[in-house]
Amino acid sequence: MPALAIVPTYLRKPVEFELLLRCLVSLTQTAPDVTPVVVDDGSPAPELVAQLEPLTREVGARLVRKPQNTGFSKTVNTGLAIARDEGRDALLVNQDVQFVGPGWYEAMDACCGPDGAPAAVVGAKLLFPNMLLQHAGVYYSRFKRGFDHRWRMGPCDLPEADVPAAVPVTGALQLIRHASLVEIGLYDESFDMGWEDVDYCVRTFAAGRFCMYEPKAVALHHESLIRGTDVQPLHEQWYYASRDRLWSKYTDHDFARFAHDA
């Protein structure tokens, strides 16, 4: 059974609704068997929220509206729980992701780990609209002592970025198998905003399963248009608290397997 595509939304400006529209239309055009589930995280723009119901109805998506803004992981978990309870794989899709052609979902669904079994978690190659790399998997930098995207801002045809790899992958476009939802669980809700996707991948590897970067799955990520410069103080507070949570949770964890020379 095809996955449920979980699309968390937080709408403040018309450009964000326009990106959501692009996301849903391109998703349903390129992966018509996947059912989108839009989960609105208490968006503060009522005029945009009012447009969600007719939009989702038009593209055949489900809509779940949360009354309050509670953060990314809790919003994602609303959708992940639906997929788990319905026996479906979950495909996390940020509202600022745009699909440019067919085949990406099939590539993610077919992706296997080094053991030959279907990968527990699968990520994709994400490009900025200028066609530079935004995401080609995640690595641990010994120099920065933190996680970052591999070859970020590199050329889209960089040979190294066209090789599948067993690495953590971003939740911006992330396939989680149903078995993983059951055995590993949902996102850790102590991460309010940021690092929850890395945490899930670390948990997956710790359980003896694989997260894979699949370069045959390609999409655009309009990351800067959503993040912008008008970050709300609460969200900034959540971000830094989540970063601190990652390090406190893994104080004694060895991230050497995720390090490379980038």
N, C-alpha and C positions, 0 to 999 in steps of 0.2 A: 504494500500500500504506500503511495507517495507520501512524502513528508508534509507536515504542517509548517508553513513559513510564519514564524513569529516575528512581527514587525512592531517593535516598541516605538511609540511616538511621543513627542513633547513639542507642542506647537506654540510659537510665540510671534512669528512673523510670516507674512504671505510666502516668502521664498521657501520656508520650511514646508509649507503645505504643497507648494509646487514640486519640491523634491520628492515628497511622499507620493504625489500623483505619478511622477516619472517612475518611481520605484515600483509601485503596484501595477501600473500598466505594462512596464517592461517585464516584470516578473510573470504576469499572467500570459503575456505573449510568448515568452521564451521557455516557460515551464508550465504549460497549461494544466497539467495534472496535479500540481502542487496547490494546496489551498492556503491562502494567506489568512492569518489571524492578526488583526491590528489591535494592539493593546495600548490605549492612551493613558499616559501617566499624569492625569490631572492637569492637562494643558491649560495655561492661563489665558488663552485668547478665545473667548466664547464664540466669536464670529467664525473662527477657523474650526473649532470643535463641532459647530453646527453643520459643517460641510462633510464631516467624517461619515455620517450614516449614508447619505446619498452616494458618496464616493465608493465606500466599501460595497454597497449594494450593487453598484454598476459593474464592479470588477469581480463580483462573486466572492468577496472576502467576508469573514466574520469580524465583528467589532465588539471589543470589551472596553468599557470606559471605567477607569478608576476615579473615584471622587477626589482623591488627594495625590499630590506629587510625592512619591515615596522613594524615588531613585531607580536606577537602571536594573540592578539585580532583582529587586522585588517585582518590577514590571516584567522582566524577562521570565521570571519564575511563574507568573500567572499563565503565560503561554506554554512554558515547558510542562507544567502540571497537566494542562489540557492534552498535550501530545502524549505524555506518559499514560494518562488515564484512558486514552483512546487507542493505545497500542501503536502509536505512530512515531516515526523519527521526527525530530524537530530541526528545522532550518532557521537559525537566527539571521535576520536581515535588517540591518540598520535602515532607517527611513531615508538616508542620503546615499544609498547604493542604487546604481542604475545598471541594468543588464543590457548588453549590446548585441547579443546573438544567442542562438540556441546551443544546447549541448553542455552548458556549464553544470546544470544539475545532474545530468547523467554521469559526467566525469566525477563529480563529488560522490555520488551514490556508489559508483563502481570502485572507488579508491580503497586499496588494501594497504595494510601495514607490512613491515619487513617479514612478518610471520606468515603472510599470505592470506590472513583473515581480514574481513572488512574492518577498516580502521574505525575505532570507537568515536573519534572526532575528526572532522575534515574541514580544512580551510582552503581559501582560494587565492589566486593572484588578483590583487586589487590595484587599480591604476588611478592616479589623479586625472582630472579632465585634460591636462596637458600631456597625458600619456607617459608620465614618469611613474616609477614604482611607488606605491603607497605601502603595500604589504606583500611580502613574499615569505611569510612565516615570521616567527619571533625568536630572538636570540638573547642570551644573557651576556652583557658586556662586563668583563672583569675590570676594564678601565673606569667605566661609569658606575659600576656596581648596581646595575639595574637592567631592566628589559627594554628592548626597542625592536622596531621592525627591521628585518634583514634588508640591506641594500636600499633603504628608503631614499627616494629621489634619484635612484639609478635609472638607466634606460629600460624601457619596457621589454626589449629583446635581449637583455643581459643573459648570456648563456647559463650562468649559475642559478638564475631565477627560474629557469625552465626545467629544473630537476626536482622531482618529488623529494620530500624530506620529512623525517620524523621529528617534528619540532612543535612547540606551542603555536597556536593560531588565533587570530583575532576573532572576537565575537561579532564583528561587523558583518561577517558572512561566514557562518559556522554551522556545519551539519553535525548534529549529535544523534547517534543511534538510540533507538528505543531501549536497547539492552543497557546502554550507558545511563540513561535516565533512571532506570530501575536499580542498577547495581552501584553506580557512582553517586547518583542523586542529582539534585538540581544545583543551580548556582548558590554560592554561599552568600546569604543575605546580610552578613556583617560587612560586606563590601557595598557601600551605598552607590558609588559612582567611580568606576575605574578599577582595573586589575582583576575583576571577577572572572574574566575570560582566561587570563594567565593562570589564576588559581585553579580553575576547572581543569585546565590542561595538565598542570602539575599533579593534581589529584588523579587524573586519568593515567598518567605514566606511573605514578606510585602504585596504582592498582594492577600494574602489569599489562596495560593496554596501550595502544598507540594513537597519538594525534598526528595527522598527516597534512602537510601542505601539498595541494594538488594544483600545479600550474596550468593544467588544461582547462580549469574553471576560471574564467576571467570576467571581471566586472569593473565598472567605474565607481569610485568612492569620492563624493563631493564633501570630503571631511571638513574643509575650512569654512564652507558656507553654513554649516550647522554650528560649529564651535565658535566661530567669529571672535569678537573681542568683548561682547557684552555678557561676560560670565557672571552669573548671579552669585552673591557672597555665600549663600547656603550650598550651592553646587561646588564652589571652590573648596569650601570646608569639607564637603563629602569626599572630594577627590583626594585631598591630602590625608584625610583620615583613612581612606581605603589604601593608599600607598603605605602608610604606617602599619595598617593591618596586615598587609602582605608580608612585611619584614618581621613582624612580631609572630605571625603564624608559622613562618619557616626559618626561625632563628638558626637552627642547626641543620638546615637542609643544604645539600651540596648541589648547586646548579651547574656544575661543570659540564654535564652532558648537553646543556643547551648553549654553551659558549662556542663562539667561533671568532675568526680574526677581524670581522667587520667592526 
